[in-house]
Amino acid sequence: MFRFRHLIFAACCLLGGTLNQLPAADTLNPSGKAKPNVLFIAIDDQNDWIGAFGGHPLAKTPQIDRLANRGTAFLNAHCQAPLCCPSRTSLLLGLRPTTTGVYGLAPSFRSLDQWKDRVALPQHFQANGYRTLSAGKIYHGDFGGPQQRAKEFDVWGPGSTVGATPKKKLIGSTPMGNHPLMDWGMFPHKDEEKGDYQIASWAVEQIKSAPKDKPFFLSTGFFLPHVPCYATQRWFDLYPDDDTVLPLVKEDDRNDTPRFSWYLHWSLPEPRLKWVKENHQWRNLVRSYLACTSFVDSQVGRLLDALDEAGLSENTIVVLWGDHGWHLGEKGITGKNSLWERSTRVPLIISGPGVSNGGRCMQPAELLDLYPTLIDLCGLTGRTDLEGISLVPQLNNASTKRDRPAITSHNPGNHGIRSERWRYIRYADDSEELYNMEHDPHEWHNVAAKPEHATVIAAHRKWLPTNNAPLAPNSAHRILTYDQTTDEAIWEATTIHRNDPIPE
């Protein structure tokens, strides 16, 4: 029966992975050892401002750094899309946005006929005998009623919420539609009132009460440091209230970038650097982001402590990842929505059985790789329909070379290719950028036009996706589309020509 069940599952994977529910599998690896548990930790909008990742010299994240020392940190890891929904869809389905057509905040992939029955990562664990649990933000958006939710996870905890909020916005009204999310700062409240604290508390209880006879896949999705970035005073006190907290910014940084880069973005309530500076909010925003990062770090520590206290650390794989980065003024913008390093680079750490301690991998890695990696680490039934490749060779030896770069796509036809040394960007109008990340880590000097780099560009161009799926039906049409025949871009239903002024 065991072998027959796996044959059925393998066949379904070859047909597109459309089998959602299967009888419980054996809880042993082929070696006869108990399968490891998995603690799957997501952090929303978390860039590389983590101590172990060196993105900000003042960042204080002792718990995440502690996890990095227990396992391997991927210091050159990147998302497949610099936006929540397409990034998480890609990770959970094991497919690129250029395959799914999900590039924006909508639609949910379960609403699309092609993907509505595809076996997502948690379901694959469920089919292999795991008890699956989820709290906070793992998927993006609503997955329907109880029947559909039961197909995604066995047990659902509290959803993703900000928690305590001030009576009115701390920064006042803004020209970005006065969106309620567009806020940050400190106001009197308790850590225990925050949504992420409550999510961590629930996850701690699940770890403490975990059945001994069945492995678990416990996913915990933290909301912060996503805006609104509210933190209590203790976390603000970790960071000086002066300009030493500000990131390095080159005032004319966009002068050598293609004009098309301004029209790449979804229309989101993300103020430009110009606005936050003129309104004396830049330092406040940066301190708020750092304070929230340190608060979430403390919640990660609570989960790690719970594993230790329950005696489960030795047989639990811990995966910590961010869904995309976030600009804090670099390239003249705040928020995500770009193909530069600050937006695509994410923290990625894996620890547990089968993983080297203290590994620091500089090879390019993708969030897309987590699905096949966890299959390998946990000895699950293999799949042949995943577009990522396993990171196990790097988990054994962090210096092991990878055969391909990391690829990030933002809307059809726009792609960033990140190799070990270079970042190459190709936009839908064929304009290009190239940065030597070894000598120019801030991406201040676009060298794409220099003849001596023609070979480098050619080597990176070959990795551009050949399949550029169009926008999925029911996408939110507040997105840039481009017609090369007419050389016209459409952004928020407005036709833009090459010589039109750059939007403020």
The 8 nearest C-alpha neighbors of each residue, nearest first, counted from 0:
[[1, 3, 2, 4, 5, 24, 6, 22],
 [0, 2, 4, 3, 5, 24, 25, 6],
 [1, 3, 5, 4, 0, 6, 7, 24],
 [4, 2, 0, 6, 5, 1, 7, 8],
 [5, 3, 7, 1, 6, 2, 0, 8],
 [6, 4, 8, 2, 7, 3, 9, 1],
 [5, 7, 3, 9, 8, 4, 10, 2],
 [8, 6, 10, 4, 5, 9, 11, 3],
 [7, 9, 5, 11, 10, 6, 12, 4],
 [10, 8, 12, 6, 11, 7, 5, 13],
 [9, 11, 13, 7, 8, 12, 6, 14],
 [10, 12, 14, 8, 16, 13, 9, 17],
 [13, 11, 16, 9, 15, 14, 10, 382],
 [12, 14, 10, 11, 15, 383, 9, 384],
 [15, 13, 11, 12, 16, 10, 17, 384],
 [16, 14, 12, 13, 17, 11, 117, 384],
 [15, 17, 12, 117, 11, 118, 18, 14],
 [16, 18, 117, 116, 15, 118, 11, 19],
 [17, 19, 16, 20, 11, 118, 116, 117],
 [20, 18, 118, 17, 122, 116, 150, 21],
 [19, 21, 18, 126, 22, 150, 122, 125],
 [22, 20, 126, 23, 19, 18, 125, 4],
 [21, 23, 24, 126, 20, 4, 128, 127],
 [24, 22, 128, 126, 127, 21, 25, 125],
 [25, 23, 128, 127, 26, 22, 126, 1],
 [24, 26, 27, 128, 23, 127, 1, 28],
 [27, 25, 34, 128, 33, 24, 213, 28],
 [28, 26, 33, 34, 31, 32, 25, 29],
 [27, 29, 30, 31, 32, 34, 378, 33],
 [28, 30, 31, 27, 378, 32, 379, 34],
 [31, 29, 28, 32, 27, 33, 378, 34],
 [32, 30, 28, 29, 27, 33, 34, 26],
 [33, 31, 27, 28, 30, 34, 29, 26],
 [34, 32, 27, 28, 26, 35, 31, 214],
 [33, 35, 27, 28, 26, 377, 32, 214],
 [36, 34, 314, 315, 377, 33, 214, 37],
 [35, 37, 315, 215, 214, 216, 316, 314],
 [36, 38, 216, 316, 315, 317, 39, 217],
 [37, 39, 317, 217, 218, 216, 316, 318],
 [38, 40, 218, 318, 217, 37, 317, 219],
 [41, 39, 319, 219, 220, 218, 318, 38],
 [40, 42, 220, 320, 321, 319, 221, 219],
 [43, 41, 321, 221, 45, 220, 320, 222],
 [42, 44, 222, 45, 225, 322, 321, 223],
 [45, 43, 225, 324, 323, 325, 224, 46],
 [46, 44, 321, 324, 43, 42, 224, 323],
 [45, 324, 47, 345, 325, 48, 44, 344],
 [46, 48, 54, 49, 345, 346, 52, 344],
 [49, 47, 54, 55, 46, 58, 53, 50],
 [48, 50, 52, 47, 51, 58, 60, 53],
 [49, 51, 53, 52, 58, 60, 59, 64],
 [50, 52, 64, 49, 53, 67, 63, 72],
 [53, 51, 49, 50, 54, 47, 74, 48],
 [54, 52, 50, 55, 51, 49, 56, 48],
 [53, 55, 48, 47, 52, 49, 56, 50],
 [54, 56, 48, 58, 53, 57, 49, 50],
 [57, 55, 58, 53, 54, 50, 48, 244],
 [56, 58, 55, 59, 244, 238, 50, 48],
 [59, 57, 55, 50, 49, 56, 48, 60],
 [58, 60, 293, 50, 61, 57, 49, 237],
 [59, 61, 296, 293, 62, 63, 50, 49],
 [62, 60, 64, 63, 65, 59, 296, 50],
 [63, 61, 65, 300, 64, 60, 296, 66],
 [62, 64, 66, 65, 60, 61, 296, 67],
 [63, 65, 67, 61, 62, 66, 51, 60],
 [64, 66, 62, 68, 63, 67, 61, 69],
 [67, 65, 63, 69, 64, 68, 62, 70],
 [68, 66, 64, 70, 69, 65, 72, 71],
 [67, 69, 357, 65, 66, 70, 356, 64],
 [70, 68, 356, 66, 67, 350, 357, 65],
 [69, 71, 350, 356, 67, 357, 68, 349],
 [70, 72, 358, 349, 348, 357, 359, 67],
 [73, 71, 348, 359, 67, 74, 347, 358],
 [72, 74, 360, 347, 75, 76, 359, 348],
 [75, 73, 361, 360, 76, 72, 52, 359],
 [74, 76, 363, 361, 73, 362, 364, 77],
 [77, 75, 364, 365, 73, 363, 344, 345],
 [78, 76, 344, 365, 343, 345, 364, 405],
 [77, 79, 343, 366, 80, 323, 365, 407],
 [78, 80, 407, 86, 408, 406, 95, 77],
 [79, 81, 86, 408, 407, 78, 82, 409],
 [82, 80, 323, 336, 343, 335, 342, 337],
 [81, 83, 80, 86, 84, 85, 336, 323],
 [84, 82, 86, 85, 87, 322, 139, 104],
 [83, 85, 104, 139, 87, 86, 88, 82],
 [86, 84, 88, 102, 101, 87, 80, 83],
 [87, 85, 80, 89, 83, 88, 84, 79],
 [88, 86, 90, 89, 84, 85, 91, 83],
 [89, 87, 85, 91, 86, 90, 92, 84],
 [88, 90, 94, 95, 86, 87, 92, 93],
 [91, 89, 367, 87, 93, 88, 92, 366],
 [92, 90, 120, 88, 119, 89, 93, 87],
 [93, 91, 119, 89, 94, 90, 88, 120],
 [92, 94, 385, 90, 89, 367, 91, 386],
 [95, 93, 89, 386, 92, 385, 98, 96],
 [94, 96, 97, 98, 89, 99, 79, 93],
 [97, 95, 99, 98, 101, 100, 102, 89],
 [96, 98, 467, 468, 95, 100, 99, 466],
 [97, 99, 95, 96, 468, 100, 94, 466],
 [100, 98, 96, 101, 97, 95, 94, 468],
 [99, 101, 471, 470, 468, 96, 469, 97],
 [102, 100, 99, 85, 96, 471, 103, 470],
 [101, 103, 85, 410, 96, 100, 409, 470],
 [104, 102, 105, 101, 85, 84, 474, 82],
 [103, 105, 84, 106, 83, 475, 85, 102],
 [106, 104, 474, 103, 107, 475, 84, 473],
 [105, 107, 474, 473, 108, 104, 110, 101],
 [106, 108, 109, 110, 105, 140, 139, 111],
 [107, 109, 110, 111, 114, 106, 115, 88],
 [110, 108, 115, 107, 111, 114, 142, 116],
 [111, 109, 108, 107, 115, 112, 106, 114],
 [112, 110, 108, 109, 113, 114, 115, 107],
 [113, 111, 115, 114, 110, 109, 116, 108],
 [112, 114, 111, 115, 116, 117, 99, 108],
 [115, 113, 117, 116, 111, 112, 108, 109],
 [114, 116, 109, 112, 111, 117, 110, 113],
 [117, 115, 17, 114, 118, 19, 18, 109],
 [116, 118, 17, 16, 114, 115, 119, 15],
 [119, 117, 16, 19, 122, 17, 123, 18],
 [118, 120, 92, 122, 91, 121, 117, 123],
 [119, 121, 91, 123, 122, 370, 92, 124],
 [122, 120, 124, 123, 119, 125, 131, 151],
 [123, 121, 125, 119, 124, 120, 118, 151],
 [122, 124, 126, 120, 125, 121, 118, 119],
 [123, 125, 127, 121, 122, 126, 129, 128],
 [124, 126, 122, 129, 123, 127, 128, 131],
 [127, 125, 123, 21, 124, 128, 122, 23],
 [128, 126, 24, 124, 125, 129, 23, 123],
 [127, 129, 24, 23, 125, 126, 26, 25],
 [130, 128, 125, 215, 214, 124, 127, 131],
 [129, 131, 215, 216, 125, 214, 153, 132],
 [132, 130, 216, 153, 152, 215, 217, 129],
 [133, 131, 154, 217, 152, 155, 153, 218],
 [132, 134, 218, 155, 156, 217, 219, 154],
 [135, 133, 156, 219, 157, 158, 155, 198],
 [134, 136, 159, 158, 220, 219, 221, 157],
 [135, 137, 220, 159, 138, 221, 134, 158],
 [138, 136, 220, 135, 139, 41, 219, 218],
 [137, 139, 136, 87, 140, 88, 84, 91],
 [140, 138, 84, 137, 83, 136, 87, 141],
 [139, 141, 138, 107, 142, 84, 105, 104],
 [140, 142, 143, 139, 107, 138, 144, 148],
 [143, 141, 148, 140, 147, 144, 109, 107],
 [142, 144, 141, 147, 148, 145, 146, 109],
 [143, 145, 146, 147, 148, 142, 149, 141],
 [146, 144, 148, 147, 149, 143, 150, 142],
 [147, 145, 149, 148, 144, 150, 143, 151],
 [148, 146, 150, 149, 145, 144, 143, 142],
 [149, 147, 145, 151, 150, 146, 144, 142],
 [148, 150, 146, 147, 151, 152, 153, 145],
 [151, 149, 147, 148, 152, 146, 19, 20],
 [150, 152, 148, 149, 122, 147, 121, 153],
 [153, 151, 131, 149, 154, 132, 150, 148],
 [152, 154, 131, 149, 132, 130, 155, 151],
 [155, 153, 132, 152, 131, 133, 156, 149],
 [156, 154, 133, 132, 134, 152, 157, 153],
 [155, 157, 134, 133, 158, 154, 201, 135],
 [158, 156, 134, 135, 198, 159, 155, 201],
 [157, 159, 135, 134, 160, 156, 136, 198],
 [158, 160, 135, 136, 222, 194, 157, 161],
 [161, 159, 194, 162, 158, 222, 195, 135],
 [160, 162, 194, 193, 163, 222, 159, 164],
 [163, 161, 193, 194, 160, 192, 164, 195],
 [162, 164, 192, 193, 161, 188, 165, 194],
 [163, 165, 162, 166, 161, 229, 167, 186],
 [166, 164, 167, 168, 186, 163, 169, 187],
 [167, 165, 164, 168, 169, 163, 186, 187],
 [166, 168, 165, 169, 171, 164, 170, 179],
 [169, 167, 171, 170, 182, 165, 166, 179],
 [168, 170, 171, 167, 182, 183, 184, 165],
 [171, 169, 168, 182, 172, 183, 184, 280],
 [172, 170, 168, 169, 173, 167, 182, 177],
 [171, 173, 177, 170, 174, 168, 176, 178],
 [172, 174, 177, 175, 176, 171, 178, 181],
 [173, 175, 176, 177, 172, 270, 268, 178],
 [176, 174, 268, 173, 177, 178, 270, 269],
 [175, 177, 178, 174, 173, 268, 172, 179],
 [178, 176, 173, 172, 175, 174, 179, 181],
 [177, 179, 176, 181, 180, 268, 175, 173],
 [180, 178, 181, 177, 182, 168, 227, 176],
 [181, 179, 227, 178, 226, 182, 268, 177],
 [180, 182, 178, 179, 227, 226, 268, 177],
 [181, 183, 227, 180, 170, 168, 169, 226],
 [184, 182, 228, 227, 229, 287, 284, 169],
 [183, 185, 229, 287, 228, 283, 169, 230],
 [184, 186, 230, 229, 231, 232, 187, 183],
 [185, 187, 188, 231, 165, 184, 229, 230],
 [188, 186, 231, 185, 189, 232, 165, 230],
 [187, 189, 186, 231, 190, 163, 192, 230],
 [190, 188, 191, 192, 231, 187, 193, 163],
 [189, 191, 192, 193, 196, 231, 188, 230],
 [190, 192, 189, 193, 196, 197, 194, 188],
 [193, 191, 190, 189, 163, 162, 194, 188],
 [192, 194, 162, 196, 190, 195, 191, 163],
 [193, 195, 162, 160, 161, 197, 196, 198],
 [194, 196, 198, 197, 193, 221, 199, 222],
 [197, 195, 199, 193, 198, 194, 191, 200],
 [198, 196, 200, 194, 195, 199, 201, 193],
 [197, 199, 195, 201, 200, 196, 134, 157],
 [198, 200, 202, 196, 197, 201, 298, 203],
 [201, 199, 197, 203, 198, 202, 196, 204],
 [200, 202, 198, 204, 199, 203, 197, 205],
 [201, 203, 199, 205, 204, 200, 198, 206],
 [204, 202, 200, 206, 205, 201, 305, 302],
 [205, 203, 207, 201, 202, 206, 208, 200],
 [206, 204, 202, 208, 203, 207, 209, 201],
 [205, 207, 203, 209, 204, 208, 202, 305],
 [206, 208, 204, 205, 209, 309, 203, 305],
 [209, 207, 205, 206, 204, 210, 203, 309],
 [208, 210, 206, 205, 207, 211, 215, 213],
 [211, 209, 212, 213, 208, 214, 215, 206],
 [212, 210, 213, 209, 214, 208, 215, 311],
 [211, 213, 210, 214, 26, 209, 33, 215],
 [214, 212, 211, 210, 129, 215, 26, 130],
 [215, 213, 36, 129, 130, 35, 34, 212],
 [216, 214, 130, 36, 129, 131, 217, 37],
 [215, 217, 37, 131, 36, 38, 130, 132],
 [218, 216, 132, 38, 133, 39, 215, 131],
 [219, 217, 39, 133, 40, 38, 132, 216],
 [218, 220, 40, 134, 135, 133, 39, 41],
 [219, 221, 136, 135, 41, 137, 40, 42],
 [220, 222, 42, 195, 223, 135, 41, 43],
 [223, 221, 43, 225, 159, 42, 224, 195],
 [224, 222, 225, 221, 43, 291, 295, 228],
 [223, 225, 291, 292, 288, 228, 44, 226],
 [226, 224, 223, 44, 43, 222, 227, 228],
 [227, 225, 228, 180, 181, 224, 182, 183],
 [226, 228, 182, 180, 183, 181, 229, 225],
 [229, 227, 183, 226, 287, 224, 288, 225],
 [230, 228, 184, 183, 185, 227, 287, 291],
 [231, 229, 185, 291, 290, 234, 228, 232],
 [230, 232, 233, 185, 234, 188, 189, 186],
 [231, 233, 235, 234, 236, 185, 230, 187],
 [234, 232, 236, 235, 231, 237, 230, 290],
 [233, 235, 290, 236, 232, 237, 231, 294],
 [236, 234, 232, 290, 237, 233, 238, 286],
 [235, 237, 233, 234, 238, 232, 239, 290],
 [238, 236, 235, 234, 239, 233, 290, 59],
 [237, 239, 236, 235, 240, 286, 244, 57],
 [240, 238, 241, 244, 237, 236, 243, 286],
 [239, 241, 238, 242, 282, 286, 244, 243],
 [242, 240, 239, 243, 244, 282, 245, 238],
 [241, 243, 244, 245, 282, 240, 239, 246],
 [242, 244, 245, 241, 239, 246, 240, 57],
 [243, 245, 242, 241, 246, 239, 285, 286],
 [246, 244, 242, 243, 282, 285, 247, 281],
 [247, 245, 248, 244, 327, 329, 328, 55],
 [246, 248, 245, 249, 329, 441, 328, 244],
 [247, 249, 329, 250, 246, 328, 330, 252],
 [250, 248, 252, 251, 247, 443, 330, 329],
 [249, 251, 252, 248, 331, 253, 330, 329],
 [252, 250, 254, 253, 249, 255, 330, 331],
 [253, 251, 249, 250, 254, 330, 443, 255],
 [254, 252, 256, 255, 251, 330, 331, 257],
 [253, 255, 251, 252, 256, 257, 258, 250],
 [256, 254, 253, 445, 257, 252, 444, 251],
 [255, 257, 253, 254, 258, 445, 432, 260],
 [258, 256, 259, 260, 430, 255, 431, 432],
 [257, 259, 260, 261, 256, 501, 262, 497],
 [258, 260, 257, 261, 262, 263, 426, 428],
 [261, 259, 263, 258, 262, 257, 256, 426],
 [262, 260, 259, 263, 258, 501, 264, 502],
 [263, 261, 259, 260, 264, 479, 490, 258],
 [262, 264, 260, 261, 479, 259, 265, 337],
 [265, 263, 336, 262, 266, 337, 478, 261],
 [264, 266, 478, 267, 477, 336, 263, 479],
 [265, 267, 477, 264, 268, 478, 491, 269],
 [268, 266, 269, 265, 264, 175, 334, 270],
 [269, 267, 175, 270, 181, 178, 266, 176],
 [268, 270, 267, 334, 333, 271, 175, 181],
 [271, 269, 333, 274, 268, 272, 332, 275],
 [270, 272, 332, 273, 274, 333, 331, 269],
 [271, 273, 331, 328, 332, 275, 274, 276],
 [272, 274, 271, 276, 275, 277, 331, 270],
 [273, 275, 277, 276, 272, 271, 278, 270],
 [276, 274, 280, 281, 278, 272, 277, 273],
 [277, 275, 279, 273, 278, 274, 281, 280],
 [276, 278, 274, 279, 275, 273, 280, 272],
 [277, 279, 275, 276, 280, 274, 281, 273],
 [280, 278, 276, 277, 281, 275, 282, 283],
 [281, 279, 275, 283, 278, 282, 284, 276],
 [280, 282, 275, 284, 276, 283, 279, 285],
 [281, 283, 285, 284, 280, 286, 245, 242],
 [282, 284, 280, 286, 281, 285, 287, 184],
 [285, 283, 287, 281, 282, 286, 280, 288],
 [284, 286, 282, 288, 287, 283, 289, 281],
 [287, 285, 289, 283, 288, 284, 290, 282],
 [288, 286, 290, 284, 285, 184, 289, 228],
 [289, 287, 285, 291, 286, 290, 224, 228],
 [288, 290, 292, 286, 291, 287, 285, 293],
 [291, 289, 234, 287, 235, 293, 292, 288],
 [290, 292, 294, 224, 288, 293, 289, 230],
 [293, 291, 289, 295, 290, 294, 224, 288],
 [292, 294, 296, 290, 291, 295, 60, 59],
 [293, 295, 291, 297, 296, 292, 290, 234],
 [296, 294, 298, 292, 297, 293, 291, 299],
 [295, 297, 293, 299, 294, 298, 60, 62],
 [296, 298, 300, 294, 295, 299, 62, 293],
 [299, 297, 295, 301, 300, 296, 199, 196],
 [298, 300, 296, 302, 297, 301, 295, 303],
 [301, 299, 297, 62, 303, 298, 302, 304],
 [300, 302, 298, 304, 299, 303, 305, 297],
 [303, 301, 305, 299, 300, 304, 203, 306],
 [302, 304, 300, 306, 305, 301, 307, 299],
 [303, 305, 307, 301, 302, 306, 300, 308],
 [304, 306, 302, 308, 303, 307, 203, 309],
 [307, 305, 311, 312, 303, 309, 304, 308],
 [308, 306, 304, 310, 312, 305, 309, 311],
 [307, 309, 305, 310, 306, 304, 311, 207],
 [310, 308, 306, 311, 307, 207, 305, 206],
 [309, 311, 307, 308, 312, 306, 313, 305],
 [312, 310, 306, 309, 313, 314, 315, 307],
 [311, 313, 306, 315, 307, 314, 310, 351],
 [314, 312, 311, 315, 351, 352, 310, 316],
 [313, 315, 35, 312, 311, 352, 36, 351],
 [316, 314, 36, 35, 312, 37, 351, 313],
 [315, 317, 351, 37, 350, 36, 38, 352],
 [316, 318, 38, 350, 349, 37, 39, 315],
 [319, 317, 349, 39, 348, 40, 38, 316],
 [320, 318, 40, 348, 347, 41, 39, 317],
 [319, 321, 347, 41, 346, 42, 40, 322],
 [322, 320, 42, 45, 345, 323, 41, 346],
 [321, 323, 43, 86, 83, 44, 78, 87],
 [324, 322, 81, 343, 321, 78, 44, 345],
 [323, 325, 46, 342, 343, 45, 44, 341],
 [324, 326, 335, 334, 342, 46, 44, 341],
 [327, 325, 333, 334, 328, 329, 341, 335],
 [326, 328, 333, 329, 325, 285, 334, 332],
 [329, 327, 332, 272, 331, 333, 326, 330],
 [328, 330, 331, 248, 326, 327, 332, 333],
 [331, 329, 332, 252, 253, 328, 248, 249],
 [330, 332, 272, 328, 329, 271, 333, 273],
 [333, 331, 271, 328, 272, 330, 329, 326],
 [332, 334, 326, 327, 328, 269, 271, 270],
 [333, 335, 325, 326, 269, 332, 336, 327],
 [334, 336, 325, 342, 337, 81, 326, 324],
 [335, 337, 264, 81, 82, 334, 265, 342],
 [338, 336, 339, 342, 335, 81, 264, 263],
 [337, 339, 415, 343, 342, 340, 407, 414],
 [340, 338, 337, 342, 341, 343, 415, 442],
 [339, 341, 343, 342, 344, 338, 442, 324],
 [340, 342, 324, 339, 326, 343, 325, 344],
 [341, 343, 324, 325, 335, 340, 339, 337],
 [344, 342, 77, 340, 324, 78, 323, 81],
 [345, 343, 77, 340, 324, 76, 341, 342],
 [346, 344, 46, 321, 77, 47, 323, 324],
 [345, 347, 320, 321, 47, 348, 46, 76],
 [346, 348, 320, 73, 319, 72, 345, 76],
 [349, 347, 72, 319, 71, 318, 67, 73],
 [348, 350, 318, 71, 70, 317, 319, 72],
 [351, 349, 70, 317, 316, 354, 69, 71],
 [350, 352, 316, 315, 354, 317, 353, 313],
 [353, 351, 354, 314, 316, 313, 315, 350],
 [352, 354, 351, 376, 355, 395, 394, 350],
 [355, 353, 394, 352, 351, 350, 395, 70],
 [356, 354, 395, 70, 394, 358, 71, 357],
 [357, 355, 70, 69, 358, 68, 71, 354],
 [356, 358, 68, 70, 71, 69, 67, 359],
 [357, 359, 71, 356, 397, 355, 72, 70],
 [360, 358, 72, 71, 397, 73, 357, 361],
 [359, 361, 397, 73, 362, 74, 398, 72],
 [362, 360, 75, 74, 73, 363, 359, 419],
 [361, 363, 360, 419, 75, 401, 364, 400],
 [364, 362, 75, 404, 405, 76, 419, 418],
 [365, 363, 76, 405, 75, 77, 362, 73],
 [366, 364, 367, 77, 368, 76, 405, 78],
 [365, 367, 368, 78, 369, 90, 77, 79],
 [366, 368, 90, 387, 365, 93, 369, 89],
 [369, 367, 387, 388, 366, 365, 370, 389],
 [368, 370, 372, 367, 366, 371, 373, 90],
 [369, 371, 372, 373, 368, 93, 120, 374],
 [372, 370, 374, 389, 373, 369, 368, 388],
 [373, 371, 389, 369, 375, 374, 390, 370],
 [374, 372, 376, 375, 370, 371, 377, 369],
 [373, 375, 379, 371, 372, 377, 376, 378],
 [376, 374, 378, 372, 373, 377, 371, 379],
 [375, 377, 373, 374, 378, 372, 353, 391],
 [378, 376, 374, 375, 379, 373, 34, 35],
 [377, 379, 375, 28, 376, 374, 380, 29],
 [380, 378, 374, 377, 381, 127, 375, 124],
 [379, 381, 382, 378, 5, 374, 9, 127],
 [382, 380, 379, 374, 383, 9, 375, 371],
 [383, 381, 384, 12, 385, 380, 9, 13],
 [382, 384, 385, 13, 12, 381, 9, 386],
 [383, 385, 382, 13, 12, 386, 15, 16],
 [386, 384, 93, 387, 383, 94, 382, 371],
 [385, 387, 94, 93, 384, 388, 95, 367],
 [388, 386, 368, 367, 385, 93, 371, 389],
 [389, 387, 368, 371, 390, 386, 372, 367],
 [388, 390, 372, 371, 391, 368, 387, 369],
 [389, 391, 393, 372, 392, 394, 388, 368],
 [390, 392, 394, 393, 389, 372, 395, 375],
 [393, 391, 395, 394, 390, 396, 399, 389],
 [394, 392, 397, 396, 395, 391, 399, 390],
 [395, 393, 391, 354, 392, 396, 355, 397],
 [394, 396, 392, 393, 355, 354, 391, 397],
 [395, 397, 393, 398, 394, 399, 392, 355],
 [396, 398, 393, 360, 399, 358, 359, 394],
 [399, 397, 396, 360, 400, 393, 362, 361],
 [400, 398, 393, 397, 396, 392, 401, 362],
 [399, 401, 398, 362, 402, 393, 397, 392],
 [402, 400, 403, 362, 399, 363, 404, 364],
 [401, 403, 400, 404, 363, 362, 388, 399],
 [402, 404, 401, 405, 418, 363, 462, 364],
 [405, 403, 418, 417, 363, 416, 406, 402],
 [404, 406, 417, 363, 365, 364, 416, 77],
 [407, 405, 416, 415, 79, 404, 417, 408],
 [406, 408, 79, 415, 80, 414, 78, 416],
 [409, 407, 414, 80, 413, 79, 410, 415],
 [408, 410, 413, 80, 414, 102, 411, 81],
 [409, 411, 102, 413, 408, 412, 479, 263],
 [412, 410, 413, 467, 469, 409, 468, 97],
 [411, 413, 427, 426, 410, 467, 414, 408],
 [414, 412, 426, 427, 409, 408, 411, 425],
 [415, 413, 408, 425, 407, 424, 409, 412],
 [414, 416, 424, 407, 338, 423, 406, 408],
 [415, 417, 406, 423, 422, 405, 424, 404],
 [418, 416, 422, 405, 404, 421, 415, 406],
 [417, 419, 404, 421, 420, 363, 422, 405],
 [418, 420, 362, 363, 421, 417, 361, 404],
 [419, 421, 436, 418, 437, 435, 422, 417],
 [422, 420, 435, 418, 436, 434, 417, 419],
 [421, 423, 417, 434, 433, 416, 418, 424],
 [422, 424, 433, 416, 432, 415, 421, 417],
 [425, 423, 415, 432, 431, 414, 416, 433],
 [424, 426, 431, 414, 413, 430, 429, 415],
 [427, 425, 413, 429, 428, 430, 412, 431],
 [426, 428, 412, 413, 429, 481, 425, 411],
 [427, 429, 426, 430, 483, 481, 259, 486],
 [430, 428, 426, 427, 425, 431, 412, 413],
 [431, 429, 426, 428, 425, 257, 432, 427],
 [432, 430, 425, 424, 426, 429, 447, 433],
 [431, 433, 424, 447, 445, 423, 425, 434],
 [432, 434, 423, 447, 445, 446, 422, 424],
 [435, 433, 422, 445, 436, 421, 442, 446],
 [434, 436, 421, 437, 439, 438, 420, 422],
 [437, 435, 440, 439, 421, 420, 438, 434],
 [436, 438, 435, 420, 439, 440, 421, 419],
 [439, 437, 436, 435, 440, 434, 420, 441],
 [438, 440, 436, 442, 435, 441, 437, 443],
 [441, 439, 436, 442, 437, 438, 435, 443],
 [440, 442, 443, 439, 436, 340, 247, 329],
 [443, 441, 439, 440, 444, 434, 436, 445],
 [442, 444, 441, 252, 439, 445, 249, 440],
 [445, 443, 442, 446, 434, 439, 255, 252],
 [444, 446, 433, 434, 432, 447, 255, 443],
 [445, 447, 433, 448, 449, 444, 434, 432],
 [448, 446, 433, 432, 449, 445, 431, 452],
 [447, 449, 446, 450, 445, 452, 432, 453],
 [448, 450, 451, 446, 447, 452, 453, 445],
 [451, 449, 452, 453, 448, 447, 454, 446],
 [450, 452, 449, 453, 454, 455, 448, 446],
 [453, 451, 455, 450, 454, 449, 456, 447],
 [452, 454, 456, 450, 455, 451, 457, 449],
 [455, 453, 457, 456, 452, 458, 451, 450],
 [456, 454, 458, 452, 457, 453, 459, 421],
 [455, 457, 453, 459, 458, 454, 460, 452],
 [456, 458, 454, 460, 459, 455, 453, 461],
 [459, 457, 455, 456, 460, 461, 454, 462],
 [460, 458, 456, 461, 457, 462, 455, 416],
 [461, 459, 457, 462, 463, 458, 456, 423],
 [460, 462, 459, 463, 458, 457, 464, 456],
 [463, 461, 460, 459, 464, 416, 458, 404],
 [462, 464, 460, 461, 465, 414, 459, 416],
 [465, 463, 466, 462, 467, 97, 414, 461],
 [464, 466, 463, 467, 462, 97, 461, 468],
 [465, 467, 464, 468, 97, 98, 463, 469],
 [468, 466, 97, 411, 469, 465, 412, 464],
 [467, 469, 97, 100, 98, 466, 470, 99],
 [470, 468, 100, 471, 467, 411, 97, 410],
 [469, 471, 100, 472, 101, 474, 468, 102],
 [470, 472, 100, 101, 474, 469, 473, 106],
 [473, 471, 474, 470, 106, 111, 100, 469],
 [474, 472, 106, 475, 471, 105, 476, 470],
 [473, 475, 105, 106, 472, 471, 476, 470],
 [474, 476, 477, 105, 473, 103, 104, 478],
 [477, 475, 478, 474, 491, 473, 479, 492],
 [478, 476, 491, 475, 266, 265, 490, 479],
 [479, 477, 265, 476, 490, 491, 480, 266],
 [478, 480, 490, 489, 263, 262, 488, 481],
 [481, 479, 489, 488, 478, 490, 482, 411],
 [480, 482, 488, 487, 483, 489, 479, 427],
 [481, 483, 484, 487, 486, 485, 488, 480],
 [482, 484, 486, 485, 481, 428, 487, 427],
 [485, 483, 482, 486, 487, 481, 428, 488],
 [484, 486, 487, 483, 482, 481, 488, 496],
 [487, 485, 483, 482, 484, 488, 496, 481],
 [488, 486, 485, 496, 482, 495, 481, 494],
 [487, 489, 481, 495, 480, 494, 482, 490],
 [488, 490, 494, 480, 493, 479, 492, 495],
 [489, 491, 479, 493, 492, 478, 488, 494],
 [490, 492, 477, 493, 478, 489, 476, 479],
 [493, 491, 490, 489, 494, 477, 476, 478],
 [494, 492, 490, 489, 491, 495, 488, 479],
 [495, 493, 489, 488, 487, 490, 492, 496],
 [496, 494, 488, 487, 489, 493, 499, 497],
 [497, 495, 487, 499, 498, 488, 494, 486],
 [496, 498, 499, 495, 487, 486, 258, 259],
 [499, 497, 496, 500, 495, 501, 258, 487],
 [498, 500, 496, 497, 495, 501, 502, 494],
 [501, 499, 502, 498, 497, 503, 496, 495],
 [500, 502, 503, 499, 261, 258, 262, 498],
 [503, 501, 500, 261, 262, 499, 495, 258],
 [502, 501, 271, 500, 273, 261, 274, 270]]
